[in-house]
Amino acid sequence: MEVIVHFLVKFRMEMKKMKKKQKYKNKLKSRVNKNRNLYLRETEKEREESLSATKQQKFNFDRYLVEDELDTRYTNQRKKKQMKLPVVETKKHAKKSLIFLYLSLFLCLVNLLFFCFFNLKNQEQKEKYTAPENIVFLGDSITEFYDLKKYYPNHSIVNSGISGNKTTDILENLEERVYRYNPSKIFLMIGTNDLQESIKEEEIIDNIIKIIEKIQTNRKFAKIYVESIYPVNHNVENEISQNRKNESIQFINKKIESYCKKKKITYLNVYKELQDHDGNLKEIYTKDGLHLNQKGYTFLTKFLKPYVEEKVDET
C-alpha cells in the first residue's frame, strides 16, 4: 500500500514538472514567433529601402559627366497601389454597408405596412360585424314607454330610452346606450327635455348633431334614423309641457332635417304625422299632452315599421 502511495505522489510530481516545461516551451515559442515577425517586417522594410535606392546612370551633357540618379519608379508605383487599395476596399465596404442598410430599412417598411394593413383589416371586420338584425331605439321617456317587444315581436330591438334624459345625458353615455350593442340600425329621438330645462335651441341642435357624428365615427356601419321631436299639446295638461313650445320644436326639427338632408341621413318627420290642424299633438294620441298613449304608439308603429323592416346595405 505504501509503495502505491509513493508511486502516485511521484507520478504527480513528474506531471507538474512536465506541465511547467510545456508552459516554458510555449512561452519561448511565442517569443520566437514574435521576434521572427519583427525580423520579417524589418527585412521587408530594408528590402524596400534597397529597392528604392536602385541607381541608374545619367549623362550630364552640360558637364560631360555621368551622374547617378535614383530610380524610384518601383517604390512610387507600389506606394500608389498601397494608397489606392484601402480606398477601393473602403468604398466597397461602404457600398455594401449602405446596401445592407437600405435593404434592412426596406424590409422594416414592408413589415410595418403589412402590420398596418392587417390591423386595419381586422379592425374594419370587427366594426363591420353586426348581428343580422340588432336595432336600438335611443331617447327619453317617450322611447322608454314604447313597448317595442309588443309592437315588433319578430325583431331584435333594444330599448335604450331613459326618462328625463337630455341630449347631454346621451352624449356622455353612448358606450352603454349604443356602442356595446353594435347595432345595425339606430332610431334617435331626443331634445324635448332640453326645452323643458330652458336650454337654448342652438345648443340642442348642436348636441343632436354631435350624437349623430359620434355614432357614425364609432359605429360607421350602423344606419341612423333621426326622428323629429314630437309636438306637444298644452290643452291636455299644461303642467307637464309648460316650457315646451311647438314653435321651438319646429325650429329645431327644420335645422336637424336640413343637416340630415345635407349628410344623406334618413330623417323621419314624425311631428308632421302626429300634429293636428293647429300644429299641436293630436289629443287622441296622448294622455298628458307630451307622452303617447296606446293609440299614439300604434300609429307610430305603422309609420316606423317600414324603416324597421327595410334591409340595410352593410358593404
BAVEXSE-133491 format. One record per atom (N, C-alpha, C): residue in three letters; x, y, z. Coordinates in pm, whole numbers, padded with zeros to 5 digits, always signed. Each point is the difference from the previous one (the first is absolute). Layout:
AlaXYZ ...
***
This chain:
Met+00083-00120+00000 Met-00083+00120+00000 Met+00088+00126+00000 Glu+00101+00002+00078 Glu+00093+00113+00008 Glu+00070+00021-00132 Val+00030-00107-00068 Val+00069+00006-00130 Val-00089+00069-00102 Ile-00128-00034+00003 Ile-00096+00059-00095 Ile-00015+00149+00025 Val-00009+00035+00128 Val-00012+00142+00036 Val+00123+00076-00045 His+00117-00058+00026 His+00126+00062-00041 His+00005+00020-00150 Phe-00046-00102-00072 Phe+00000+00006-00147 Phe-00091+00112-00050 Leu-00116+00014+00060 Leu-00097+00103-00040 Leu+00052+00140+00027 Val+00066+00016+00115 Val+00058+00132+00034 Val+00108+00037-00099 Lys+00082-00097-00033 Lys+00109+00024-00095 Lys-00054+00031-00138 Phe-00104-00074-00038 Phe-00061+00022-00133 Phe-00060+00141-00008 Arg-00058+00041+00107 Arg-00059+00135+00003 Arg+00105+00109-00013 Met+00113-00020+00067 Met+00109+00097-00007 Met+00057+00007-00140 Glu+00013-00115-00065 Glu+00053-00005-00138 Glu-00094+00074-00095 Met-00129-00017+00021 Met-00098+00066-00086 Met+00008+00151+00016 Lys+00020+00047+00120 Lys+00015+00144+00024 Lys+00122+00055-00072 Lys+00112-00078+00005 Lys+00122+00043-00068 Lys-00022+00008-00150 Met-00069-00098-00056 Met-00027-00003-00144 Met-00085+00120-00042 Lys-00099+00031+00083 Lys-00085+00116-00030 Lys+00079+00128+00000 Lys+00091+00015+00097 Lys+00085+00119+00007 Lys+00087+00013-00123 Lys+00060-00115-00042 Lys+00086-00001-00119 Lys-00079+00040-00125 Gln-00122-00056-00014 Gln-00085+00030-00116 Gln-00038+00147-00002 Lys-00029+00052+00116 Lys-00036+00141+00011 Lys+00116+00089-00042 Tyr+00122-00041+00045 Tyr+00120+00077-00034 Tyr+00025-00006-00151 Lys-00018-00119-00059 Lys+00020-00017-00145 Lys-00098+00087-00080 Asn-00123+00001+00045 Asn-00102+00082-00069 Asn+00033+00148+00006 Lys+00046+00040+00117 Lys+00040+00140+00020 Lys+00115+00036-00091 Leu+00100-00091-00005 Leu+00118+00021-00084 Leu-00037+00004-00147 Lys-00091-00089-00037 Lys-00045-00008-00140 Lys-00069+00130-00041 Ser-00083+00054+00088 Ser-00070+00125-00030 Ser+00099+00115-00015 Arg+00104-00001+00085 Arg+00105+00104-00013 Arg+00073-00010-00131 Val+00030-00126-00038 Val+00072-00023-00126 Val-00085+00049-00117 Asn-00130-00033+00004 Asn-00091+00042-00108 Asn-00010+00152-00007 Lys-00004+00059+00119 Lys-00007+00145+00006 Lys+00125+00064-00059 Asn+00116-00053+00038 Asn+00128+00051-00053 Asn+00011-00025-00149 Arg-00052-00116-00041 Arg+00006-00037-00142 Arg-00084+00099-00083 Asn-00117+00031+00051 Asn-00086+00095-00071 Asn+00064+00138-00007 Leu+00060+00038+00112 Leu+00070+00128+00005 Leu+00114+00003-00100 Tyr+00073-00111-00005 Tyr+00112-00012-00093 Tyr-00049+00008-00144 Leu-00110-00069-00028 Leu-00055+00000-00136 Leu-00043+00140-00042 Arg-00061+00072+00094 Arg-00042+00137-00031 Arg+00120+00090-00028 Glu+00104-00016+00083 Glu+00121+00081-00019 Glu+00068-00034-00131 Thr+00002-00130-00032 Thr+00062-00046-00126 Thr-00074+00058-00120 Glu-00134-00004+00010 Glu-00083+00055-00108 Glu+00026+00148-00018 Lys+00012+00067+00112 Lys+00027+00144-00004 Lys+00136+00029-00065 Glu+00100-00080+00041 Glu+00134+00018-00058 Glu-00001-00029-00149 Arg-00079-00104-00040 Arg-00005-00038-00142 Arg-00061+00115-00081 Glu-00105+00059+00056 Glu-00061+00113-00070 Glu+00096+00116-00011 Glu+00074+00024+00109 Glu+00097+00110-00002 Glu+00110-00025-00102 Ser+00042-00127-00008 Ser+00107-00035-00095 Ser-00050+00012-00144 Leu-00131-00041-00018 Leu-00057+00012-00134 Leu-00016+00146-00039 Ser-00039+00081+00099 Ser-00019+00142-00028 Ser+00133+00068-00031 Ala+00106-00062+00044 Ala+00133+00060-00022 Ala+00066-00050-00128 Thr-00078-00072-00086 Thr+00056-00048-00128 Thr+00042+00119-00084 Lys+00123-00006-00048 Lys+00054+00117-00073 Lys+00005-00029-00150 Gln-00018+00107-00078 Gln+00028-00013-00143 Gln+00085+00121-00041 Gln+00087-00024-00096 Gln+00093+00106-00039 Gln-00066+00098-00097 Lys+00040+00123+00013 Lys-00054+00104-00086 Lys+00116+00091-00043 Phe+00007+00031-00131 Phe+00109+00082-00053 Phe-00043+00145+00001 Asn+00086+00081+00062 Asn-00024+00143+00006 Asn+00077+00065-00113 Phe-00068+00050-00106 Phe+00067+00056-00118 Phe+00062+00134+00028 Asp-00054+00071+00098 Asp+00058+00132+00033 Asp+00139-00015+00062 Arg+00012-00102+00087 Arg+00127-00018+00070 Arg+00080-00116-00056 Tyr-00055-00070-00101 Tyr+00067-00116-00060 Tyr+00039-00102+00105 Leu-00093-00026+00087 Leu+00024-00098+00107 Leu-00118-00099+00008 Val+00031-00122+00048 Val-00105-00100+00026 Val-00041+00014+00148 Glu-00127+00026+00020 Glu-00049+00021+00136 Glu-00092-00114+00043 Asp-00007-00018+00131 Asp-00092-00102+00055 Asp-00136+00066+00032 Glu-00104-00069-00038 Glu-00136+00050+00032 Glu-00081-00113+00062 Leu-00071+00029+00101 Leu-00082-00101+00066 Leu-00122-00036-00086 Asp-00020-00129-00021 Asp-00118-00048-00074 Asp-00105-00043+00103 Thr-00095+00085+00015 Thr-00102-00026+00105 Thr-00135-00043-00060 Arg+00001-00042-00126 Arg-00126-00034-00066 Arg-00070-00119+00070 Tyr+00077-00100+00035 Tyr-00056-00121+00063 Tyr-00070+00032+00132 Thr+00075+00076+00085 Thr-00056+00033+00132 Thr-00119+00093-00011 Asn+00005+00094-00096 Asn-00111+00093-00019 Asn-00128-00073-00043 Gln+00021-00095-00096 Gln-00115-00079-00047 Gln-00058-00084+00114 Arg+00087-00057+00080 Arg-00046-00083+00111 Arg-00075+00084+00104 Lys+00054+00118+00028 Lys-00066+00089+00095 Lys-00139+00041-00048 Lys-00007+00026-00133 Lys-00130+00038-00058 Lys-00101-00112+00016 Lys+00046-00125-00027 Lys-00087-00116+00015 Lys-00048-00014+00145 Gln+00099+00016+00092 Gln-00033-00011+00142 Gln-00098+00108+00045 Met+00013+00119-00060 Met-00090+00109+00034 Met-00138-00019-00060 Lys-00002-00057-00121 Lys-00128-00018-00069 Lys-00082-00115+00057 Leu+00067-00109+00031 Leu-00070-00121+00043 Leu-00092+00023+00120 Pro+00051+00062+00105 Pro-00088+00021+00115 Pro-00123+00086-00035 Val+00021+00100-00090 Val-00111+00086-00039 Val-00106-00079-00073 Val+00047-00087-00093 Val-00093-00085-00076 Val-00074-00093+00093 Glu+00077-00063+00093 Glu-00061-00092+00095 Glu-00099+00072+00090 Thr+00038+00123+00043 Thr-00090+00079+00084 Thr-00128+00035-00074 Lys+00017+00037-00129 Lys-00118+00033-00080 Lys-00091-00121-00016 Lys+00063-00115-00028 Lys-00079-00123-00016 Lys-00074-00034+00129 His+00073+00014+00110 His-00059-00030+00131 His-00115+00096+00031 Ala+00023+00130-00030 Ala-00104+00101+00023 Ala-00122-00027-00086 Lys+00026-00040-00125 Lys-00109-00030-00093 Lys-00084-00118+00051 Lys+00071-00104+00045 Lys-00070-00119+00055 Lys-00083+00037+00123 Ser+00061+00085+00085 Ser-00070+00043+00122 Ser-00127+00077-00033 Leu+00013+00090-00101 Leu-00116+00079-00040 Leu-00110-00088-00059 Ile+00041-00096-00084 Ile-00097-00094-00059 Ile-00072-00077+00110 Phe+00078-00048+00096 Phe-00058-00075+00112 Phe-00096+00086+00081 Leu+00041+00127+00021 Leu-00084+00093+00077 Leu-00131+00028-00072 Tyr+00009+00029-00132 Tyr-00120+00026-00079 Tyr-00093-00121-00005 Leu+00062-00117-00013 Leu-00078-00124-00004 Leu-00074-00023+00133 Ser+00071+00025+00110 Ser-00060-00015+00133 Ser-00117+00097+00019 Leu+00023+00126-00043 Leu-00106+00101+00011 Leu-00121-00037-00085 Phe+00028-00050-00120 Phe-00108-00041-00090 Phe-00083-00113+00061 Leu+00070-00099+00057 Leu-00069-00114+00061 Leu-00083+00045+00121 Cys+00056+00092+00079 Cys-00072+00054+00116 Cys-00128+00073-00045 Leu+00016+00078-00109 Leu-00114+00075-00053 Leu-00109-00094-00051 Val+00043-00106-00071 Val-00095-00099-00052 Val-00075-00066+00115 Asn+00075-00041+00104 Asn-00062-00062+00118 Asn-00099+00093+00069 Leu+00039+00129+00008 Leu-00087+00099+00063 Leu-00129+00019-00080 Leu+00013+00005-00134 Leu-00116+00015-00086 Leu-00094-00119+00011 Phe+00060-00121+00002 Phe-00080-00122+00014 Phe-00075+00000+00134 Phe+00072+00041+00105 Phe-00060+00003+00134 Phe-00117+00097+00004 Cys+00021+00121-00056 Cys-00105+00102-00001 Cys-00120-00047-00082 Phe+00030-00061-00116 Phe-00106-00046-00089 Phe-00088-00104+00067 Phe+00063-00104+00058 Phe-00075-00107+00065 Phe-00071+00048+00125 Asn+00062+00095+00072 Asn-00062+00056+00120 Asn-00127+00077-00036 Leu+00010+00082-00107 Leu-00116+00075-00046 Leu-00109-00092-00053 Lys+00044-00106-00069 Lys-00095-00098-00054 Lys-00077-00067+00113 Asn+00072-00040+00103 Asn-00063-00065+00115 Asn-00096+00094+00072 Gln+00045+00127+00015 Gln-00083+00100+00066 Gln-00128+00025-00079 Glu+00017+00005-00134 Glu-00116+00022-00087 Glu-00098-00115+00009 Gln+00054-00121+00004 Gln-00086-00118+00011 Gln-00076-00001+00133 Lys+00070+00042+00107 Lys-00065+00007+00132 Lys-00114+00101-00002 Glu+00029+00117-00061 Glu-00101+00105-00005 Glu-00116-00041-00092 Lys+00037-00069-00107 Lys-00100-00039-00099 Lys-00094-00106+00055 Tyr+00052-00080+00093 Tyr-00085-00107+00054 Tyr-00114+00060+00081 Thr-00120-00033-00038 Thr-00119+00034+00077 Thr-00087-00125+00004 Ala-00088-00004+00096 Ala-00096-00111+00002 Ala-00086+00012-00125 Pro-00055-00113-00052 Pro-00084+00005-00120 Pro-00104+00112+00009 Glu-00054+00021+00122 Glu-00091+00112+00024 Glu+00011+00036+00147 Asn+00052+00120+00023 Asn+00016+00045+00139 Asn-00030+00149+00002 Ile-00121+00034+00037 Ile-00049+00138-00010 Ile-00005+00063+00139 Val+00045+00127+00006 Val-00003+00075+00126 Val-00092+00120-00016 Phe-00096+00016+00093 Phe-00081+00121+00008 Phe+00058+00084+00112 Leu+00050+00117-00033 Leu+00073+00085+00094 Leu-00078+00128+00027 Gly-00023+00030+00129 Gly-00073+00123+00031 Gly-00031+00017+00146 Asp-00115+00065+00027 Asp-00041+00034+00136 Asp-00120-00085+00043 Ser-00091+00057+00082 Ser-00115-00076+00052 Ser-00096-00044-00110 Ile-00014+00079-00107 Ile-00090-00037-00111 Ile+00047-00130-00063 Thr+00131-00019-00007 Thr+00058-00125-00051 Thr-00009-00110+00105 Glu+00028+00034+00125 Glu-00003-00100+00107 Glu-00139-00064+00016 Phe-00106+00082-00015 Phe-00137-00050+00015 Phe-00051-00075-00124 Tyr+00083-00002-00105 Tyr-00039-00067-00125 Tyr+00027-00150+00016 Asp-00109-00080+00004 Asp+00012-00146+00019 Asp+00044-00065-00132 Leu+00129-00001-00022 Leu+00055-00046-00128 Leu-00021-00149-00024 Lys+00004-00080+00107 Lys-00022-00145-00015 Lys-00143-00029-00045 Lys-00090+00081+00048 Lys-00140-00017-00036 Lys-00026+00040-00146 Tyr+00058+00114-00039 Tyr-00030+00055-00134 Tyr+00090-00059-00110 Tyr+00116-00054+00041 Tyr+00091-00061-00099 Tyr+00043-00138+00051 Pro-00092-00095+00009 Pro+00032-00130+00061 Pro+00100-00085-00078 Asn+00010+00024-00128 Asn+00090-00081-00084 Asn+00135+00066-00027 His+00032+00101+00078 His+00125+00073-00022 His+00081+00007+00129 Ser+00133+00004-00019 Ser+00091+00013+00114 Ser+00025+00149+00025 Ile-00070+00054+00101 Ile+00006+00144+00026 Ile+00035+00026+00146 Val+00092+00095+00022 Val+00040+00043+00135 Val-00062+00135+00028 Asn-00068+00011+00113 Asn-00057+00128+00041 Asn+00102+00072+00087 Ser+00060+00105-00056 Ser+00103+00076+00071 Ser-00051+00139+00036 Gly-00128+00007+00035 Gly-00058+00127+00044 Gly+00000+00009+00151 Ile+00030+00119+00052 Ile+00000+00023+00145 Ile-00077+00128+00030 Ser-00095-00011+00091 Ser-00084+00116+00035 Ser+00084+00117+00049 Gly-00038+00118-00045 Gly+00067+00122+00044 Gly+00130+00030-00072 Asn+00041-00087-00092 Asn+00129+00021-00068 Asn-00002+00122-00092 Lys+00113+00073+00004 Lys+00023+00112-00091 Lys+00109-00042-00100 Thr+00029+00085-00094 Thr+00103-00029-00101 Thr+00137-00024+00064 Thr+00030+00075+00106 Thr+00129-00013+00068 Thr+00015-00136+00069 Asp-00112-00053+00051 Asp+00003-00131+00067 Asp+00038-00110-00099 Ile-00053+00008-00120 Ile+00032-00100-00102 Ile+00144+00016-00047 Leu+00042+00125-00020 Leu+00139+00026-00044 Leu+00102-00060+00096 Glu-00030+00005+00129 Glu+00094-00048+00102 Glu-00003-00152+00019 Asn-00099-00068-00060 Asn-00016-00144+00029 Asn-00028-00083-00126 Leu+00061+00037-00110 Leu-00024-00072-00126 Leu+00056-00142+00002 Glu+00104-00021+00076 Glu+00060-00135+00010 Glu-00102-00100+00054 Glu-00065+00035+00109 Glu-00097-00089+00063 Glu-00133-00002-00076 Arg-00036+00113-00057 Arg-00132+00012-00062 Arg-00004-00050-00144 Val+00116+00004-00070 Val+00000-00035-00144 Val+00111-00097-00038 Tyr+00126+00041+00023 Tyr+00115-00072-00057 Tyr+00005-00148+00038 Arg-00029-00031+00124 Arg+00015-00138+00046 Arg-00097-00097-00069 Tyr-00109+00054-00057 Tyr-00096-00086-00072 Tyr+00041-00024-00145 Asn+00099+00078-00048 Asn+00047-00010-00139 Asn-00118-00009-00097 Pro-00086+00100-00001 Pro-00126-00011-00073 Pro+00012+00014-00151 Ser-00100-00056-00068 Ser-00008+00018-00146 Ser-00081+00125-00033 Lys-00092+00037+00091 Lys-00082+00121-00017 Lys-00016+00071+00134 Ile-00011+00134-00008 Ile-00022+00080+00121 Ile-00110+00102-00031 Phe-00105+00000+00084 Phe-00107+00099-00011 Phe+00019+00100+00114 Leu+00032+00124-00035 Leu+00030+00104+00099 Leu-00114+00102+00008 Met-00049+00024+00121 Met-00100+00105+00024 Met+00030+00062+00137 Ile+00052+00123+00000 Ile+00043+00065+00124 Ile-00012+00152-00015 Gly-00019+00070+00114 Gly+00002+00147-00003 Gly-00112+00067+00075 Thr-00111-00072+00021 Thr-00115+00065+00066 Thr+00029+00039+00145 Asn+00078-00081+00072 Asn+00034+00032+00140 Asn+00098+00117+00009 Asp+00080+00021-00103 Asp+00088+00118-00004 Asp-00083+00128-00001 Leu-00109-00002-00078 Leu-00088+00118-00006 Leu-00066+00026+00136 Gln-00035-00108+00069 Gln-00061+00013+00133 Gln+00097+00066+00099 Glu+00130-00027-00021 Glu+00104+00059+00087 Glu+00048+00136-00050 Ser-00073+00054-00100 Ser+00030+00133-00057 Ser+00140+00009-00061 Ile+00048-00109-00054 Ile+00129+00000-00072 Ile-00022+00063-00137 Lys+00095+00079-00045 Lys-00014+00073-00127 Lys-00015-00096-00118 Glu-00079+00044-00097 Glu-00029-00082-00118 Glu+00127-00038-00076 Glu+00090+00097-00019 Glu+00124-00026-00075 Glu+00086-00105+00070 Glu+00001+00002+00131 Glu+00078-00098+00078 Glu-00060-00141-00017 Ile-00133-00007-00002 Ile-00067-00129-00019 Ile+00033-00057-00137 Ile-00008+00085-00101 Ile+00032-00041-00139 Ile+00144-00050-00007 Asp+00090+00076+00060 Asp+00143-00036-00001 Asp+00024-00135+00068 Asn-00068-00025+00112 Asn+00016-00126+00073 Asn-00055-00119-00079 Ile-00115+00019-00068 Ile-00058-00108-00082 Ile+00097-00035-00113 Ile+00059+00101-00062 Ile+00098-00024-00108 Ile+00122-00074+00054 Lys+00046+00038+00119 Lys+00114-00068+00063 Lys-00030-00147+00026 Ile-00122-00030+00045 Ile-00039-00140+00025 Ile+00008-00079-00130 Ile-00055+00057-00108 Ile+00002-00066-00132 Ile+00143-00026-00046 Glu+00086+00102+00010 Glu+00139-00011-00047 Glu+00080-00101+00081 Lys-00023-00003+00130 Lys+00071-00097+00085 Lys-00040-00143-00034 Ile-00128-00021-00023 Ile-00046-00135-00038 Ile+00059-00039-00135 Gln+00002+00092-00094 Gln+00057-00027-00133 Gln+00148-00034+00009 Thr+00071+00067+00089 Thr+00144-00025+00016 Thr+00027-00136+00063 Asn-00076-00034+00103 Asn+00025-00123+00075 Asn-00073-00122-00053 Arg-00110+00020-00071 Arg-00076-00111-00059 Arg-00040+00040-00142 Lys+00102+00007-00086 Lys-00023+00056-00134 Lys-00084-00088-00091 Phe-00021-00127+00037 Phe-00083-00089-00082 Phe-00146-00004+00047 Ala-00029+00072+00106 Ala-00139+00007+00050 Ala-00075+00111-00073 Lys-00123-00028-00038 Lys-00082+00102-00066 Lys-00076+00078+00105 Ile+00001+00133-00013 Ile-00066+00087+00098 Ile-00128+00058-00060 Tyr-00106-00009+00079 Tyr-00129+00062-00035 Tyr-00026+00107+00105 Val-00005+00126-00042 Val-00022+00110+00094 Val-00147+00039-00003 Glu-00067-00018+00113 Glu-00140+00040+00012 Glu-00008+00145+00044 Ser-00099+00070-00053 Ser-00024+00137+00046 Ser-00050-00004+00144 Ile+00017+00112+00071 Ile-00058+00009+00135 Ile-00152+00007-00018 Tyr-00073-00075+00082 Tyr-00145-00008-00014 Tyr-00066+00130+00048 Pro-00116+00035-00055 Pro-00070+00120+00047 Pro-00060-00021+00140 Val-00038+00108+00064 Val-00066-00006+00132 Val-00139+00064-00011 Asn-00082-00021+00101 Asn-00134+00059+00002 Asn-00028+00055+00141 His+00002+00131+00011 His-00020+00066+00130 His-00146-00006+00046 Asn-00092-00033-00090 Asn-00141-00004+00035 Asn-00036-00125+00082 Val+00085-00103-00009 Val-00028-00124+00073 Val+00047+00014+00145 Glu+00125+00034+00018 Glu+00055+00018+00136 Glu+00118+00095-00011 Asn-00022+00122+00047 Asn+00099+00105-00021 Asn+00126-00017+00085 Glu-00014-00061+00118 Glu+00114-00008+00093 Glu+00118-00078-00057 Ile-00029-00112-00063 Ile+00109-00088-00047 Ile+00070+00054-00125 Ser-00070+00085-00074 Ser+00061+00050-00125 Ser+00016+00152+00000 Gln+00001+00058+00120 Gln-00005+00146+00012 Gln+00112+00076-00072 Asn+00127-00046+00012 Asn+00112+00073-00064 Asn+00027-00045-00143 Arg-00068-00102-00044 Arg+00019-00051-00137 Arg-00095+00075-00093 Lys+00057+00068-00096 Lys-00080+00074-00097 Lys+00015-00066-00138 Asn-00115-00017-00067 Asn+00004-00063-00132 Asn+00079+00083-00102 Glu+00005+00131+00019 Glu+00078+00085-00090 Glu+00149-00035+00011 Ser+00047-00017+00126 Ser+00140-00038+00022 Ser+00028-00140-00055 Ile-00095-00091+00021 Ile+00016-00137-00049 Ile+00011+00000-00152 Gln-00086+00077-00067 Gln+00002+00006-00146 Gln+00130+00061-00052 Phe+00051+00102+00071 Phe+00126+00064-00039 Phe+00115-00102+00006 Ile+00007-00075+00112 Ile+00106-00103+00017 Ile-00015-00108-00107 Asn-00124-00046-00023 Asn-00024-00105-00099 Asn+00045+00042-00140 Lys-00029+00124-00038 Lys+00040+00048-00134 Lys+00151+00000-00016 Lys+00070+00044+00105 Lys+00147+00003-00005 Lys+00058-00141-00009 Ile-00056-00093+00078 Ile+00048-00139-00002 Ile-00033-00066-00133 Glu-00118+00030-00055 Glu-00039-00054-00131 Glu+00096+00048-00109 Ser+00036+00127+00005 Ser+00093+00057-00097 Ser+00137-00066+00011 Tyr+00046-00022+00124 Tyr+00129-00068+00022 Tyr-00003-00142-00055 Cys-00108-00073+00029 Cys-00012-00140-00045 Cys-00003-00008-00154 Lys-00068+00094-00062 Lys-00008+00004-00146 Lys+00139+00022-00060 Lys+00074+00088+00062 Lys+00135+00033-00046 Lys+00095-00119+00017 Lys-00014-00073+00112 Lys+00088-00113+00031 Lys-00056-00135-00048 Lys-00113+00004-00070 Lys-00064-00121-00054 Lys-00035-00101+00111 Ile-00058+00053+00107 Ile-00048-00082+00112 Ile-00152-00002-00007 Thr-00059-00116+00029 Thr-00146-00012-00006 Thr-00066+00079+00113 Tyr-00081+00097-00039 Tyr-00074+00083+00096 Tyr-00146-00040-00003 Leu-00059-00026+00117 Leu-00140-00042+00009 Leu-00083+00111+00063 Asn-00085+00062-00079 Asn-00080+00113+00047 Asn-00125-00051+00072 Val+00019-00047+00121 Val-00111-00054+00081 Val-00091+00115+00047 Tyr+00059+00118+00019 Tyr-00078+00118+00043 Tyr-00117+00022-00095 Lys+00027-00004-00127 Lys-00103+00023-00103 Lys-00114-00101+00010 Glu+00035-00126+00034 Glu-00099-00108+00007 Glu-00087+00007+00125 Leu+00056+00058+00107 Leu-00073+00002+00129 Leu-00075+00130+00026 Gln+00024+00104-00079 Gln-00060+00131+00029 Gln-00146+00009-00050 Asp-00074+00088+00068 Asp-00136+00031-00047 Asp+00004+00124-00089 His-00116+00055-00035 His-00006+00114-00093 His+00062+00127+00060 Asp+00017+00004+00133 Asp+00064+00116+00066 Asp+00149-00021+00026 Gly+00055-00117-00039 Gly+00142-00029+00023 Gly+00028-00060+00135 Asn-00105-00034+00076 Asn+00017-00063+00131 Asn-00007-00152-00012 Leu+00046-00068+00103 Leu-00011-00145+00005 Leu-00148-00038+00008 Lys-00045-00088-00088 Lys-00141-00040-00001 Lys-00040-00060+00135 Glu-00113+00042+00048 Glu-00046-00043+00133 Glu-00026-00151+00006 Ile-00041-00059-00112 Ile-00029-00144+00000 Ile+00127-00084+00016 Tyr+00119+00061-00022 Tyr+00127-00073+00008 Tyr+00076+00025+00131 Thr-00053+00080+00091 Thr+00073+00033+00124 Thr-00086-00014+00125 Lys+00068-00020+00112 Lys-00070-00010+00128 Lys+00026+00121+00088 Asp+00108+00076-00030 Asp+00036+00115+00084 Asp+00050+00119-00081 Gly-00014-00004-00130 Gly+00046+00110-00084 Gly+00145-00013-00044 Leu+00072-00100+00054 Leu+00141-00022-00035 Leu+00026-00145-00042 His-00037-00092+00089 His+00025-00143-00028 His-00115-00060-00082 Leu+00034-00103-00076 Leu-00100-00066-00084 Leu-00078-00103+00080 Asn-00124-00022-00039 Asn-00079-00108+00058 Asn+00007-00122-00092 Gln-00082-00099+00026 Gln+00006-00123-00080 Gln-00031+00027-00147 Lys-00101+00086-00027 Lys-00034+00035-00139 Lys+00116+00073-00068 Gly+00064+00084+00079 Gly+00113+00075-00053 Gly+00116-00091-00039 Tyr+00032-00097+00086 Tyr+00108-00094-00030 Tyr-00037-00095-00115 Thr-00129-00033-00010 Thr-00045-00085-00110 Thr+00017+00074-00133 Phe-00039+00129+00000 Phe+00017+00082-00121 Phe+00148+00017-00033 Leu+00081+00025+00105 Leu+00145+00018-00020 Leu+00063-00126-00059 Thr-00045-00117+00046 Thr+00053-00128-00049 Thr-00027-00016-00149 Lys-00123+00036-00045 Lys-00034-00010-00141 Lys+00091+00088-00085 Phe+00034+00116+00056 Phe+00087+00093-00072 Phe+00146-00050-00005 Leu+00050-00055+00113 Leu+00141-00040+00009 Leu+00029-00140-00055 Lys-00103-00085-00006 Lys+00021-00141-00035 Lys+00074-00021-00133 Pro-00033+00073-00108 Pro+00074-00019-00126 Pro+00150+00025+00014 Tyr+00038+00095+00086 Tyr+00142+00031+00023 Tyr+00067-00106+00088 Val-00077-00053+00095 Val+00051-00108+00086 Val+00027-00125-00083 Glu-00088-00026-00096 Glu+00009-00124-00079 Glu+00089+00011-00123 Glu+00035+00121-00041 Glu+00081+00013-00122 Glu+00140-00058+00022 Lys+00055-00055-00107 Lys+00132-00061+00006 Lys+00108+00106-00007 Val+00104-00022+00079 Val+00111+00095+00004 Val+00116-00054-00081 Asp+00055+00082-00090 Asp+00116-00041-00079 Asp+00123+00013+00087 Glu+00069-00113+00028 Glu+00117-00001+00092 Glu+00132+00012-00072 Thr-00002+00021-00131 Thr+00126+00010-00074 Thr+00065+00133+00023 
***
